[in-house]
Amino acid sequence: MKITLTGIGLWARGLTSLAGFAAASRDGFAALSEAQFEPPKPIAIPSRERRRAGLAINLGVEVAHQACDVSGIDKSSVASVFVSALGDTATTDYMCRKLSGADKLLSPTKFHNSVHNAPACYWAISADNRAPNTFVGGFLESLGAGLFEASSQAIGADAPVLLVAYDLATAPPLDEVAAIGDTLAVAFVIEPTRQAQLRQTSLAVDAKLRFVGNAVPATAPRAAALARLAATNPMGGGLALVERCVAECAKGDESGESVLRFPAGSQAHVELRLESTR
């Protein structure tokens, strides 16, 4: 399966854009260990709505717009795939605590934000987007499943697809389900290679996707500080993918590979090969 990555968005502590990631990579992400997480404030959502939306929604909307801006695609027409291991754990925690207590009245806003497709819906509204959106949940292997879903949709429809992946840091007792130490979100615009070659884009990394056996370890970022961050979140494999894209765009003539975890005992093998930077 051959596709081209033409857009990247990301948000984590100390890393809040593709340009910021590229700048941090030049000194080996030396400042990352001291960085603090700052919640995003996506300008595409009015300030009152941002406050009501919650962190998961704001993360998804922010990185979605970033990736589309880098790619230069029409935000109003791109289909999207959203993925997460646990969804909005902050809202889940709130709802469980309320329902287990004496006062079981839930906030209507928090209740409607609790569903897994809420970030996709806020994205659609913020971008005036009426294209289909999909949510993929594969627990800790959600990113690999989402990448194949988005790539399959892009090839099947011969059109760009936006992939958005996020997970929030967990607190007790949800950390017993999945111990997520850092909040992280990444997004990629995926296009059929033939179509991407017809457009002028600032980023163009060709990729070939295939399944490999589960004996092949998932790829961690090369930079030690980035690897430590990636290891704290199920979507951390996205940082290894971003690192590879940035490195190959800088070198201009090299290829490499990344392996992402995938459900059902296999893995998604992503071979990246830079064709051109336009």
Summary of the structure (lengths in Angstrom):
residues: 278
radius of gyration: 18.0
end to end distance: 22.5
largest distance: 63.1
contacts: 1000
relative contact order: 0.20
helix: 40%
strand: 22%
